[in-house]
């Protein structure tokens, strides 16, 4: 079996503690990239180039140079989400 090239992380908003309401997200992590899509906070998504920024200090989601990489990780996130739906 080949090694995994990416993995999915999901966090569902907590309805008990008000300080973390609306903080749900879906994220994908590869060896080079981390993309976080907030499901309830519009315009707050994050993208990190882990090769040049391993501590995730510089969110480059709005950088025009990251357009292709952003599209690739969004596609991978969709693939992983579909794969988990099939297993339920």
C-alpha positions in Angstrom: 0.0 0.0 0.0 1.5 3.4 -1.0 2.1 6.0 1.7 -0.5 8.6 2.3 0.2 11.9 0.4 -2.3 14.0 2.4 -4.7 13.9 5.3 -8.0 15.5 6.3 -8.7 17.3 9.6 -12.2 18.3 10.6 -13.3 20.3 13.6 -17.0 20.9 14.2 -18.1 24.1 16.0 -18.8 23.7 19.7 -22.3 24.8 20.7 -21.6 24.7 24.4 -18.8 27.3 24.8 -19.7 30.6 23.1 -16.0 31.7 22.6 -15.5 28.9 20.1 -18.8 29.0 18.2 -18.6 29.2 14.5 -15.1 27.9 14.5 -15.7 24.7 12.5 -13.2 24.0 9.8 -12.0 21.4 7.3 -8.3 21.3 6.5 -5.9 19.3 4.3 -2.2 18.8 5.0 0.3 17.6 2.4 4.1 17.5 2.7 4.2 21.0 1.2 0.9 22.7 2.0 -1.7 23.3 4.7 -5.1 24.7 3.7 -7.8 25.5 6.3 -11.3 26.2 5.1 -13.5 27.7 7.9 -17.0 26.4 7.4 -18.8 29.2 9.2 -16.4 32.2 9.0 -16.4 33.7 5.5 -13.2 35.1 4.2 -11.0 33.6 6.9 -9.5 30.7 5.1 -5.7 30.1 5.4 -3.0 28.7 3.2 0.6 27.9 4.3 3.6 26.9 2.2 5.2 24.5 4.7 8.5 24.2 2.9 9.3 27.9 3.2 7.1 28.6 6.3 7.1 25.5 8.5 5.8 27.5 11.5 2.8 28.8 9.6 3.5 32.5 10.2 2.5 33.8 6.8 -1.0 33.1 5.5 -0.6 33.4 1.7 -4.2 32.7 0.7 -4.5 36.1 -1.1 -1.1 35.9 -2.8 -1.6 35.7 -6.6 1.5 33.5 -6.8 -0.3 30.8 -4.8 -3.4 30.5 -7.0 -2.4 27.1 -8.6 -1.4 25.6 -5.2 -4.6 26.8 -3.6 -6.6 25.2 -6.4 -4.7 21.9 -5.9 -5.2 21.7 -2.2 -8.9 22.7 -2.6 -9.3 19.8 -5.0 -7.5 17.5 -2.6 -9.8 18.6 0.3 -12.8 17.8 -1.8 -11.4 14.4 -2.7 -10.8 13.6 0.9 -14.2 14.7 2.0 -15.9 12.6 -0.7 -13.8 9.6 0.4 -15.0 9.9 4.0 -18.6 10.2 2.9 -18.3 6.9 1.0 -17.1 5.1 4.1 -20.0 6.2 6.4 
